[in-house]
Amino acid sequence: MHDYVTLMEEKLAEMESRARIAESLLEKERRENTYLLNSRDSLLRDNAQLATLLASMSDLIDRARAIKSLPKEEEAHALAAADPAVQPTDSAL
């Protein structure tokens, strides 16, 4: 009976050791998953900011093309309307 108890204690110690190893591996995996999720969220935010910037740039390009297609007099007024800091010159009037 003593040998049986000793054998069971050894098996129990081995199982506890395996459980600790598995627990540490799970904790490591959890940290990695958290890092990956945070990285993914950061990339998604960056992607959204880039999409917004590209849409703004596209809008500006479209406006510039529209203004360039106007006759010179209308172009000066369109520029002034788009940006109050731009004042039409006398030569454009």
N, C-alpha and C positions, 0 to 999 in steps of 0.2 A: 504493500500500500504506500509506503514511503517513497518508493521509486516512481510510482504513478503520480503522486503529488508533486514530486520534484520535476517530472516530465511536464506536467501541466503548468507549473510555474514557469518553466523555460519557454514553453509555447506562448504563455501569456505575455512574458517579457518580450518575446519576438514580435508578437502581434502589436504590443504597445509601441515598440520601436517602428514598426511599419506604419502604424497609425500616425505617429509624429512626423514621419517622412512625408506621408500623403498629405497631412495637414499643412506642412511647410510648402509643399508643391502647389497645393490649392491656393495658399496665400500669395505665392509668387505669381501664379496665373491670374488671380484677382487683380493684383497690382498692375500686371501687364495689360489686362483688359481695360482697367480704368485709364491707364495711359493712352491706350489706343482710342478709346471713346473720347477722351479729352482732345486728342490730336485730330480726330475726325470732326469734332464740333468746331475746333479752331479752323480747320480747312474749309468747312462749310460756310463759316462766317466770312472768311477771306474770299471765298468764291462769290458769295452774295455781294460783297463790297466791290469786287472786280466787275461783276455783271452790272451793277449800278453805275460804276464809272464808265464802262464801255457804252452803256445806253446813253449816258450824258454826252459822251464824246460823239456818238453817232448823231444825236440830236443837234449838237453844235455844228457838225460837218454839214448836216442837211440844211440848217439855217444859213450857213455860209454860202453853200451852193445856191440857195434860193436868192440870197441877196446879190450874189455875183451875177445872177442871170437878169437882174433888173437894170434898167437904163441908169446911167451915172447919177442923175439927179435923184431918182428914187432910191438908189443904193445909199447915198449919203443920208437921206432921211431914215431909211430902214436901219442903218447902223446906229444913228442917234437914238432911235426908238428902242433898239435892242440893248444899248448901253448908254445911259444918260451921261457918262463921262466923255463919250465921243461927241464932239460938236461938229456939225457940217462946216466945211471950209467955204469961203466966198467963191472959190473957183468951181465948187460943186453946185452952187446955187445958180 
